[in-house]
Amino acid sequence: MKFYTTLALAATLSLLSSQVLADANGGKTCAGCTIVMALVTQLVQVHEITVISGIEQLCGLLPFLQSVACTTFFETYGEQLIDMIEKNYTPDVICNTIEYCNNKTNPTCHVFPLPPSQLIGSNGGRMSQREFEHHVAEAKAKYNFSHVEKFDVCDWTPEICRVAEHKPYFDDDGDMFSTFGQLRGHDWRGRDCDDKNSAIFPGRSDPDVGADNNCNGIFGVDPTTNVPYETEWCDGTGQMGIAILGDSATAHFRIPPSYLIVKNLSLSTFSRLVPNLENELDFPMLSWSTGHSDISQYYPDIEGPVDSIYKRLRENNLCNNNDYQNIGVNGADSSSMVNQLQYLLSRDKNNSPLAQKPLLLFMAMIGNDVCSSKTTSRTTPQEYHDNVLKTIMDLDSRLPKGTKVVLIGLVDGRILYDSMHNLIHPIGMTNNDVTYEAFYDYLNCLEVSPCAGWMNSNEATRDALSATAAAMRDKLPLIIQETRGKLKNLQIFYLGDVLDNAIKEYIGMGGKGSDLIEPADGFHPNQWGQALFAQYLWNSTVQAGIIPPENPHNDKIRARFFPNEVPTATKQRETTATQ
């Protein structure tokens, strides 16, 4: 029998480390199993209930399909697994015993300490490798799970297996836009206003006399001038859409920490589990680049301010309404831009005879060229240079004239370990027994870390990776020089170390680096970090002269087409007045 573990946590860990080509000691499957067993054992402890009650409680909180899968999982392993939990075997020992962690060629990995009563050494409460392997051997001698067949994620949650091409799954007219939110739909790209007509899509340049062919909400003819509203109020105003080619930070990857903290588990905790998986555990609709949604819709999975380049660009010119594309892919790097991501943009003028508006395009591979499950960089600075340069030249032949491209360099990831290593990870909050340092070392042991070089207790390793990232950043000004005079449709800009500077200024004003980092993975920028990046990137683009002046017709457009909308500036003044 095939089955799917609780919370699709193996899928979660797989998505978290989607760039990993190989892992060790069971890898993502081992990590997923360990988290599931930790939740059950902690539920039993916190609520002082039986193991069976703990299993029933956890499975009962999940959506229907996942609940059935969860129940099937524990029924498959039966009384032996329940007995192991009752006898206080740690999650690591259990998952090694049931052979989810079983690669004998690598060190046996563990993240949880043994209970004090089971320690056979004297290392201050931490379990030594010898002690851990002793308990695994003891458990394997007592319990036999060799008859149980392992699960296939796609059998139980097919929605997470539909996204390999990173295109809208529901797109009847094939124009790369959708009326459905998840599965690369309008959570990621502007909402299609007619999914049966490929000539109607966000970003089209059209006077919209009889219909809203570009889906920005502005159409028709001014009866007093007999001129289309699009022509009268949008032409010549510097209108442009926003798009971004990026990685998981662009896509706003997030594992809700509430999934991992047993004292807060409730029916609402997993109410959005399925749509979250359909979005690859990404929140592009709340990201620094294309955030546009009301965050209250996603409670309790995420909280914080929503600010984005799209929101500000739209407020600057309402003709930009609904014109956004987030081409962020978990695990993507500069080679991904060359080989895949650039072709996911809908603005290819060579594939459509219809005129399209220019873009404000961000190229933001901020980590994965140096990050992987290994401690060394997977891309050399010269390869990075060549990938970025080729992407620019390819895009120049395909994107509309007037498109502006902003290059974002790699960040300095040393902030991760420096800010997080001595804090308690959510999975260890019940007993204060798992620090981020232990969590990072565990992921590195399994070879599933999203960035083994920076999420590492070895300072020399972290410094070496930062030096490589700096060498890659230094290539960006050179690329601008090399392309000068060679581009027909694009203008290229580099804003310097704007993201690092935003973080440094935040910390300099009394903030903490951990305020900006996702708790569950200890790696990605959280909602506050996303909003901070939006603010600093917007200010930098304005100062660089990239953003056109405000559309002088905004008030007329708002009165005619968006009468119930309050301008952002007014909202901010009202908020300030009530504080």
Secondary structure, 3 states (H helix, E strand, C coil): CCCCCHHHHHHHHHHHCCCCCCCCCCHHHHHHHHHHHHHHHHHHHHHCCCHHHHHHHHHHCCCHHHHHHHHHHHHHHHHHHHHHHHCCCCHHHHHHHCCCCCCCCCCCCCCCCCCHHHCCCCCCCCCCHHHHHHHHHHHHHHCCCCCCCCCCHHHHCHHHHCCCCCCCCCCCCCCCCECCCCCCCCCCECECCCCCCCCCCCCECCCCCCCCCCCCCCCCEECCCCEEHHHHHCCCCCCCEEEEEECHHHHCECCCHHHHCHHHCCHHHHCCHHHHHHCCCECHHHCCCCCCCCHHHHCCCCCCCCCCHHHHHHHHCHHHCCCEEEEECCCCCHHHHHHCHHHHCCCCCCCCCCCECCEEEEEECCCCCCCCCCCCCCCCHHHHHHHHHHHHHHHHCCCCCCEEEEECCCCCCHHHHHHHCCCECHHHCCCCCCEHHHHHHHHHHHCCCCCCCCCCCCHHHHHHHHHHHHHHHCHHHHHHHHHCCCCCCEEEEECCCHHHHHHHHHHHCCCCHHHHECCCCCCCECHHHHHHHHHHHHHHHHHCCCCCCCCCCHHHHHHHHCCCCCCHHHHHHHHHHHC
